[in-house]
């Protein structure tokens, strides 16, 4: 699970961790990615974190933006 590994390094509150995990799961589903060990999932995880840091905090919206920015309508 790439997002768990990325989030472990920083100091993050439980609710932030849960929100980013949900956004990551939604994004993977919309991109039809099943294997979380796929290297593409690392790119998705980093994109989800980037979008959250930019100020979007709704998991569904984060997933939509991530999918769009990664080239999936």
C-alpha positions as CSV (number, residue, x, y, z in Angstrom):
1,X,0.0,0.0,0.0
2,X,2.0,3.0,-1.3
3,X,0.0,5.7,0.5
4,X,0.5,4.1,3.9
5,X,4.3,4.0,3.4
6,X,4.3,7.7,2.2
7,X,2.2,8.9,5.2
8,X,4.1,7.0,7.8
9,X,7.1,9.3,7.3
10,X,5.3,12.5,8.4
11,X,3.4,13.5,11.5
12,X,-0.2,13.1,10.5
13,X,-3.4,13.0,12.5
14,X,-5.6,9.9,12.4
15,X,-8.5,11.8,10.6
16,X,-6.0,13.0,7.9
17,X,-4.7,9.5,7.5
18,X,-8.2,8.1,7.1
19,X,-9.2,10.9,4.6
20,X,-6.2,10.3,2.4
21,X,-6.6,6.6,2.5
22,X,-10.3,7.0,1.4
23,X,-9.2,9.4,-1.4
24,X,-6.5,7.0,-2.5
25,X,-9.0,4.1,-2.6
26,X,-11.5,6.2,-4.6
27,X,-8.8,7.2,-7.1
28,X,-7.6,3.6,-7.6
29,X,-11.2,2.5,-8.2
30,X,-11.8,5.3,-10.7
31,X,-8.6,4.4,-12.5
32,X,-9.4,0.7,-12.4
33,X,-6.3,-0.2,-10.5
34,X,-6.6,-3.3,-8.3
35,X,-3.0,-4.3,-7.4
36,X,-1.8,-1.7,-4.8
37,X,1.8,-3.0,-5.4
38,X,1.6,-1.7,-9.0
39,X,4.2,1.1,-9.4
40,X,1.4,3.3,-10.9
41,X,-0.2,3.3,-7.5
42,X,2.8,5.1,-6.1
43,X,2.2,7.9,-8.6
44,X,-1.5,8.0,-7.6
45,X,-0.7,8.1,-3.9
46,X,1.7,11.0,-4.4
47,X,-0.9,12.9,-6.5
48,X,-3.5,12.4,-3.8
49,X,-1.2,13.8,-1.2
50,X,-0.3,16.7,-3.4
51,X,-3.9,17.6,-4.1
52,X,-4.7,17.4,-0.3
53,X,-1.8,19.7,0.5
54,X,-3.0,22.2,-2.1
55,X,-6.2,22.6,-0.1
56,X,-8.8,20.1,-1.4
57,X,-9.9,17.9,1.5
58,X,-12.9,16.0,0.3
59,X,-11.9,12.4,-0.6
60,X,-14.2,12.1,-3.5
61,X,-13.1,15.4,-5.0
62,X,-9.4,14.5,-4.4
63,X,-10.0,11.3,-6.4
64,X,-11.8,13.1,-9.2
65,X,-9.0,15.7,-9.5
66,X,-6.3,13.0,-9.3
67,X,-7.9,11.0,-12.1
68,X,-8.3,14.0,-14.3
69,X,-4.7,15.2,-13.7
70,X,-3.4,11.7,-14.5
71,X,-5.2,11.7,-17.8
72,X,-8.4,9.8,-17.1
73,X,-11.7,11.6,-17.7
